[in-house]
């Protein structure tokens, strides 16, 4: 009877160990897929002066094309009691998907901070994105990409 209990305990231990290995492997695989599917927006630096050009790269590691708005391709946000957009004028033209990044593609662009009248503070970009849109089609916001935080100094 004691041998039967030892065998049962060892089988239970082996089963639990196997389940933990499978669960851990599944979690790692899902994390890999999540990272592989991501769309990232990163600034070149963490600190800028108010008269510099903010350089940004948007990397599309997803399997789908990503497009951006013809009216508001990005919004600069400043941190206060939360993240707040700068005030932008109304767009007088039709808001369409104007600039796109194909799957596994990269887009780099610059923003003149002096023209934006950016205040000295902690900032980030909010970039509205349309997933799997066609160029020239009515823009819809499927996802908002947030860049890393960056500081603007005087």
N, C-alpha and C positions, 0 to 999 in steps of 0.2 A: 504494500500500500504506500509506503514511504517513497519507493522508486516511481510509482505512478504520479505522486504529487510533485516530485522533482521534475519529471518529464513535463508535466502540465505547466509548472511554473516556468521552466525554460522555454517552452513553446509560447507561452504568453509574453515573456520577455522578448523573444525573437519577433513575434508579431508586432508588439508595440514599437520595437526598434525599427522594423521595416516600415511601419506607418509613419514614424517620425522622419525617416530618410526620404520617403516619397513626398511627404508634406513640405519638407525643406527644399527638395528639388523643384517641386511645383512652384513654390514661392519665388525661388531664384529665377525660374524660367519666366514667370509672369512679370517680374521686375525687369528682366531683360527685354521682354516684348514692350512693356510700357516705355522704357528708355528708347527703344528702337523706333517707337511710334511718335516720339515727341517732336515738337516744333519749339525751338528755343530762340529767344531774342537776347543778345548780349551786347553791352557797350564795350568799346575798346579799353576804357579806363574807368576807374572808380571815382576820380575827381576831375572836374573841369572848371576852367575860369569862365566867367559870364560872356567873354568875347570869343571863345573857342568854338570849334565845330565838334559836335557830338557825333562820334562814329559808331554805327550800329551794324551788327550782322544778324540776319535772321536765317537760321538753319532749319531746313525741313527734312527731318529723318522719317517722316511718315510715308505711307504708300500712296497718298493722295496729293493732288495739286492744292496749293494754298494761295488765295488771292486777297488783295487789299483794296480798301476803299479809295475811290477817286476824290472824295471830299475830305475824309479824315483818315489818312493812312496811318496816323499815329496820334496819340494824345499824350502830352506831357503831364504827369501828375506830381504833385508835391505832397509831402507828408506833414500832416498837422494832427488833428484828432482822428485821422484816418487818411486815406489817399483821396486827394481832391484834384480834379482836372483844372487846368488853366481854362479861362473863358475863351472860347473860340467863336468867331463870327459865323453866322448862318452860311451854309453852302448854297450858292445860287444856281448850281448846275445839277444835273441828274447824278445821283450817287450810284456808280457802277463799279464792277470789279475791274480795276485798271492795271494793276501790276501783280503778276503771279510768280510763284516759285514752284517748279515741278518737283515731283517726288525726288528725294535725295539731293535737292538743290540748295543753293545758298544765295542770298541777296545782301548786299552791303549798301548802306546809304549814309549820308551825313545830314546833320541838322545844325544850322547856324543858330547858336544860342543867343547871339546878340540881336538877331531879328525876332526871336521869340520873347525878348524881354524877360528872360528867366531870372527868377529871384534866387539869391543865395539861400540854399536849403537842401534837404535830402529829396531826391527825385527818383522817378522810374518812368518808363514808357508803358502805356497801355496801347496795344496794337490790335484793333479789330480785324478778325480774319474770317474769310469765307472758305469753307473746306469743299473742294471738288467743284468749284464754280467755273464758269466759262468766262473768258475775257470779254468785257462789254456787257455782260448780263447784270441785271439789277443786283446791287450789293446787299447781302444779308450777313448779319453777324452770327456765325456759328460758334466762334470761340474768341476769347480775348487773350492775347499773349501778353505777359508782363515781363519786362526786362529785369535785369538785376538792378539793384538800387545804386544810384550814383549821386555824388555831391556836387553842387555848383557853388563856387566861391566867387567873391568879387574880384 
